[in-house]
Amino acid sequence: MNFGLFLLALIPIIWLIIALAVMKMPGYQACLIALVIGAVIAMAAFNSSGSNVATAALEGVLNALWPIILVIIAALFTYNITLETGAMDKIKAMLASVSTDQRILLLIIAWGFGNFMEGMAGFGTAVAIPASILVGLGFDPIPTVVACLVINSTPTAFGSVGVPTTTMAAVTGLSATSLSANVALIECVIMFISPIIAVMILGKGAKAMKGVWGITIVSSLAFTLPCFIVGRFVGAELPNIVGSIVCMAVTILMARKMRDREVPQEYSTVSDSSQLSTEKLTFGSAVNAWLPFILIFVILVITSSLVPFIHDPLSKIASAVTIYNGKGASPLTFTWINTPGVLIFIAAIIGGLAQGAKGSTLGRVFVKTVTGNWKTIVTICSVLALAKIMTHSGMTGEIAAVLVAATGTAFPIISPLIGTIGAFVTGSGTSTSVLFGDLQRQTAQAIGANPAWLCAANELGAGIGKMISPQGIAIGTSAVALAGSESVVLRKVAKYCLLFVVIAGVICYVFPMIGLVIH
C-alpha cells in the first residue's frame, strides 16, 4: 500500500468529477481525456508497459461494444421502431387512459416498467426506454432522466436475470442463495424510498407528494416486498421480474380508481382532455403495440438459466479470446446469441415486422439509431477502456486497499462506497462485482464479518454508483436527445447519490449489530 500511488490512481476519477460537474464538459470529451490520463499514470507510476495499456484498453473497448453498447442500441432501436410504426402513440394513449398525472405515470413507467426492463435486460435499458417514453409524453427531460437514474439505483443487483449477483457468487465462491438473500435484505430500505424521492424530483419538491402519498407508498411496497421474498427464498434471477409485474398491476389498478380525481395543472400530461387520443383500441391492437416489449420478456425468459435446455446450448455459441497480454489476463467471452442485445434485436425486428414495418425501414431506423448515439458509444468505450487499464495496472486495487487500511473494523461503513466507486468507473454492476467482489470477501474474513453481507453491500453500492456513472448518464441523456448535457444531470443527481451512500453505509454497519444479517 502506498498513499502516493493511491492519490495518483484517483486522478482519472477526480478529473471526471471536475470535468463533468465543474467544467461542464460533454461526457465523451471528458472520458476520452480521462482515458489518456489513466493510460499515462498506469505506465509512469504503476509499471505497465505500453503494450499492457494498449491491450487493456482494447479489452475495455471490445467489452463495451459487446454486450453493453449492443444492448443500448438494441433498446433504443426497439423504441425507435415503435415510433416509426406508430405503436408508441398507441402505448402513450393506453398509458394516458390509466392516468394523466405525471407522478403516477412515473410510478408505472419508470418504477414498474423500468424495473421490469432492468430485470430482463439491464445494461441501461431501464433508464433509456422509460425516459424516452416519459419525455415522449411531455415530461421535462432533465428531471425525468435524474428520476430514472435514482430509481435504477436499486434493482441493479438483480438486473439481467440476476447476472451481477450470480457473477459475484462465481467470483467469490460464496453461495448464490446466501448472497441473493443478503442482497434482498440490504436493498430494502433504499428500494422503498427511491420511488418517493423520484416523484419529488419530478415535481421539484416534497409538495409533489400531495395527493399521491398513498399510491406511491403502495407502489413502492408492491415492488419491494415481492422482490425481497423472491430474492430471499428463491434466488437472484426473478426478484426484479416478479416485483415489477406485481408493481405495475397494483399501481395501474389504483391509478384507475383515482382516474376521476383532478390533476394539478403542473403535473398533468395534457392541458386539455381533448388532446388525448380518442382511437378505440381493441385487445389485438393493444397487444400489437406492446408486442416488441412482450417479445423481449418472453424471449429473455425462455433463453435464461430458468430454462436450461434452451439456455445452455445457446450459451455455448460463444468465443473466448484473451486480449490483455499482461499478468493476470483472462479470456474475454463473446456470447453470440444468448446475450441481451441480440435477443432484444430479434424481438424488435419480429415486433416491427408484425407492426407493418418493412425491412428497409428497419435498416434505416438502425442506422439512424447508431449514428444518432455516437457520442454515447465513444463515452462508454472510453470509460470501459479506462476501467480495464485501472484494473490491470493495479490502480483500482490501490484505491480499495488504502480505504480498507484506513477504516479497519469500521470498513462496513464504506463497503458500499467501494461498490459505488467501481460502478462510477465502469457503469456496470456486473463489472463492479468482478472488480471488488473478492476484496470485499477477503476484508470480511479479516475483520470477522459475514462475507455474503459485505459482498451484498458491494452490490448495493454498485447500483448507487450507476446513478453518477458517466456511462449511465450518457445513456439517459442520449435517450431523451440531450447528449452533451451530462454535466447538468450529474450535478443534479450527485446529492441523491451521496444521500444513498450514507444510508447504505449505516445499513451495512448497523444491520449486523442488531442481528439482521442472513447466514
Protein Blocks (a to p, Z undefined) as FASTA:
>chain_A
ZZklmmmmmmmmmmmmmmmmmnopafklmmmmmmmmmmmmmmmmnopafklmmmmmmmmm
mmmmpmmlmmmmmmmmmmmmmmmnommmmmmmmmmmmpccfklmmmmmmmmmmmmmmmmn
gnollmmmmmmmmmmnopafklmmmmmmmmmmmmmmmgghhlmmmmmmmmnopafklmmm
mmmmmmmmmmmmmmmmmmmmmnopaklmgoplmmmmmmmmmmmmmmmmmmmmnommlmmm
mmmmmmmmmmmmmmmmmmmpccdfklpcbfbfklpcfbdcdfklmmmmmmmmmmmmmmmm
mmmmklmmlmmmmmmmccdddfblcehiacddddfklgfklmmmmmmmmmmmmnopafkl
mmmmmmmmmmmmmmmmmmmmmmmmmmmmmmmnommmmmmmmmmmmnmmmlmmmmmmmmmm
mmmmnopaklmmmmmmmmmmmmmmmnopafklmmmmmmmmmmmmmmmgmklmmmmmmmno
pghilmmmmmmmmmmmmmmmmmmmmmmmmmmmnopacZZ
